[in-house]
Amino acid sequence: MDKKNTKILGIDPGTQITGYGLVEIRDKKPIIIQMGVLTPGKYKDHYQRIKFLHEKTLHLVDNYKPDVLAIEAPFYGKNVQVMLKLGRAQGAIMAAALYRDLPVYEYAPLKVKEAITGMGRAAKEQVAYFLQKVYGLEELPKDLDTTDAIAVAICHFIQMSKPSRKKEYKNWEEFVKKNPGKVK
């Protein structure tokens, strides 16, 4: 993310409703540019939903020209069939981004919520409220999947803004061996 004004497309995947949000980094601050929902649930056939998500993601990438795609990872659920379908939806979105040579970053729901609210178990409403107050959303959207998508994009910005950790060593002996000039 070296560019002056980096664009991050955040996506909260779903087989009924998929939220998307575009955030642009200006002067080292995230600015919400666009948000909305895709509605694959309008199709009864699961494979048509996958095709719809792939095509619409290509359209979003072509239209908004983001620099990266940040997507929320599926969370563990009790229903294996639902998880499988959600994984397919996420895969179709990732494939579209990769087809356009867009780097993809994946974040667990707990990490996203913690990045925005400080609480990994925050409710969708709490995430939306924090985004509204901190980033100046005039009104909350009807579908909170959109604010979840914005949260994923901002989570990516926060993660990329953290300084990289220096190399870690297994023990003191390894440190001395690899850094002879630092120890007398």
Sequence and secondary structure as in RCSB ss.txt:
>XXXX:A:sequence
MDKKNTKILGIDPGTQITGYGLVEIRDKKPIIIQMGVLTPGKYKDHYQRIKFLHEKTLHLVDNYKPDVLAIEAPF
YGKNVQVMLKLGRAQGAIMAAALYRDLPVYEYAPLKVKEAITGMGRAAKEQVAYFLQKVYGLEELPKDLDTTDAI
AVAICHFIQMSKPSRKKEYKNWEEFVKKNPGKVK
>XXXX:A:secstr
  SSS EEEEEE  SS EEEEEEEEETTEEEEEEEEEE GGG SSHHHHHHHHHHHHHHHHHHH  SEEEEE   
  S HHHHHHHHHHHHHHHHHHHHTT  EEEE HHHHHHHHHS TT  HHHHHHHHHHHH  SS  SSHHHHHHH
HHHHHHHHHHHS       SSHHHHHHH GGG  
